[in-house]
Amino acid sequence: MVLEKFKRSIIFLLLFFTNASGAFVGINIGTEISNLPSAADIVSIIRTQQIKHVRLFDANHQMLSALANTGIDVMIGVPNDQLLRIGQSRSVAADWVNKNVAAFVPQTNITFIAVGNEILTLIPNAALVLVPAMQFLQSALVAANLNLQVKVSSPQSMDIIPIPFPPSAAKFNSTWNSVMSQYLQFLKNTGSSFMLNAQPYYGYTKSQGIFPIEYALFQPLNPNNQIVDPNTNFYYNNMFDAMVDAAYYSMQSLNFTSIPVVVTASGWPSLGGTNESDANIDNALVYNSNLVRHVLNGSGTPSQPTMEVSAYIYELFNEDLRPGPISEQNWGIFFPNGTTVYSLNFGNPSESKPDPTSLVGQFCVANSSASSNALRKGLDWACGPGAANCSAIQPGGPCYDANNLVALASYAYNDYYHRMQANGGTCNFANTAMITTTNPSHGSCIFAGSSGSNNSTGGDSALGPSSSDSEAQRLEGFFLSFPISIMLCFLFDV
């Protein structure tokens, strides 16, 4: 028993040091779908998209088995309808941990247990058992020597903060002060994180025009329309940061600090009803692309600039069985059949490079017959959410031509196409683009796809499925496996 506990402690330490890589972007996997893909198919999609963190709303054993030995960090959930039994019985909690956690680690890297989902606002009658349930689960993890690897928390809705702006004045609904104090004390004692479901889509639509949509979508604000907290003079460039800071200040109002926030759900619907015009693919792609970029930038929030905030995008699939308005069923980036609603890069978009080996001799260029307005929109999208590297078409760049919009758009379109084609990116841009084999390069302006263009584009392979590991992946595998193998041989005389 002592040897087994020591072994688990060593494994945790190794996992801790190899996972300490800063802020990350994960994905929620909902299951209210009439034709839910198999667990193996879901994991295949996740791995193809290079997603390293997932949130399950339950502890489905097929999913946990399919996620084994993938290196993917997994947050599992205690469904709301199981909370009462676990919160009233220490033995039920222990049994839950043994069946759903201990039985799967370390092969499946379970890192969090999310106890319920928005319990205080959805099922207020269950509030009194929330913290006891967390405590019982924590005790079971301690008994299994898993408390260092697996943290316990509970996702809260923004609705728990009645007035979230200005952030500095935000406080939790006083009705729940006693429960929230116990909850926060638990997080403090166990070194866990405050889980927050932060949805700027709702913040924007419910504000009835108070905030501009650019503020919700991480887009630049008009200089005359800046969002400032009057109490701190902090400028807020996006609603996401303001929501997270509202949680930090609400915790401070109860005398709790230094508890990190992890955003357990944030996204944007791609389709809505006639009264949900802001729920569309363009906004969904813009929001989630900018969310990925913002989170991986690791800059924190105005009030907590040194505390990185990780986030789980809501969600992997459209869920056609969810009740409510049309938008409720259309938050996914994939349809259940595995096709994309829109193409989203889960790595840092700014680090993606054109592929120097595929599509050589093919170029995605702007159609000269397209309207200037349409080309400008396509250019803005490619250089923004599309994550094309547009530095070459900036003033002073080798491809800059202030009087040739078609040439500028062509460079941006082509760069996007070569970066994202492996992940489903197309050469369309609202029908303003086309494929050609005529190389548009000229002078020192070299387009991706030109023979030998890898020297000017960086030369790294585009993100996406690959038949062989990259050098970075091989190095990562070496450094991860080397200390583990040596450690285990040393400890257990293997």
VENMO-V161602 format. One line per field, one symbol per residue. ss: DSSP state (h for helix, s for strand, l for the rest). phi: phi as a letter, one per 30 degrees, with the letter a starting at -180 (. if undefined). A space follows every 10 residues. Layout:
ss=???
phi=???
This chain:
ss=lhhhhhhhhh hhhhhhhhhl llllsssssl llllllllhh hhhhhhhhll llssssllll hhhhhhllll llsssssslh hhhhhhhhlh hhhhhhhhhh hhllllllss ssssssslhh hhlhhhhhhh hhhhhhhhhh hhhlllllll ssssssshhh llllllhhhl lllhhhhhhh hhhhhhhhhh lllssssllh hhhhhhllll llhhhhllll llhhhlssll llllssllhh hhhhhhhhhh hhhlllllll ssssssllll slllllllls hhhhhhhhhh hhhhhhhlll llllllllll ssslllslll lllllhhhhl lllsllllls llllllllhh hlllllllll llssssllll lhhhhhhhhh hhhlllllll hhhlllllll llllhhhhhh hhhhhhhhhh hhhlllllll llssssllll lsllslllll lllhhhhlll llllllllll hhhhhhhhhh hhhhhhhhhh hhll
phi=.ddddddddd ddddddddcd cidbccbdbd bdbdbddded dddddddddh dcbbccdbbe ddddddddic iddbccbcee dcdddddcbd dddddddddc bedcddecdd cbccdibhed ccbedcedcd dedddddddd dddchcdddc ccabdcdddd cebdbdedcd bdedeceddd dddddddddc iccdcbdcce ededdddhjd cddeddcice ceecbdcbdd dciddcdade dddddddedd dddcibbicd ccddaaaadc abddcbdddb dedddddddd dedddddidi cedbdccdcd bcdcadcdcd cddjdeedcb cdcbdedjdd dadbcddded cdbdddccid icbcbddddd dddddddddd dddcediddc ddcdejddcd becbdddddd ddeddedddc edcjdccbhh icbadbcddd dahdccdejd didddccjid dddkdbdbdd dddddddddd dedddddddd dchd
